[in-house]
Amino acid sequence: MARHLLGFLWPEDNGQHILNLLRYPQFSYYLQQQAFSHSLMLQLNNEHHVEFRVMPYAEGQLLIVARDVSQMRQLENIRRNFFANVSHELRTPLMVLQGYLEIMSN
């Protein structure tokens, strides 16, 4: 999965430091800050949206869990666009009715 999602190669990348394999400034900053109470969302060069969670594993070691959230982000965008369109489609006739009611009341 790491090969598919993150582009890691086995056995060539074995033993490499993670910052040599994932060269994203946000990821480097995330590891340096060591604020692992929240996850990090990145859009990778391969257009995948990935959520990284880091947990202490052993002394001097960290466990990194990467999860592809591209489909979830896409569904969220579809939902957001749907509600924006529905809102617009409802507002337009209501504004027309409001205009007619104002004319009739005058």
Residue pairs with C-beta under 8 A, 6 or more apart in sequence:
2 8
2 66
3 9
3 10
5 44
5 48
5 50
5 66
5 68
6 21
6 22
6 44
6 50
6 66
7 46
8 21
13 21
18 31
18 64
19 27
19 28
19 31
24 42
24 44
26 40
26 42
27 40
27 42
27 52
30 40
30 52
30 54
31 54
31 62
36 53
36 54
36 55
36 56
39 51
39 52
39 53
40 51
40 52
40 53
40 54
41 49
41 50
41 51
41 52
41 69
42 49
42 50
42 52
43 49
43 50
44 50
47 70
48 68
48 70
49 68
49 69
49 70
49 72
49 73
50 66
50 67
50 68
50 69
51 66
51 67
51 69
52 64
52 65
52 66
53 64
53 65
53 67
54 62
54 63
54 64
54 65
55 62
55 63
55 65
56 62
56 63
57 63
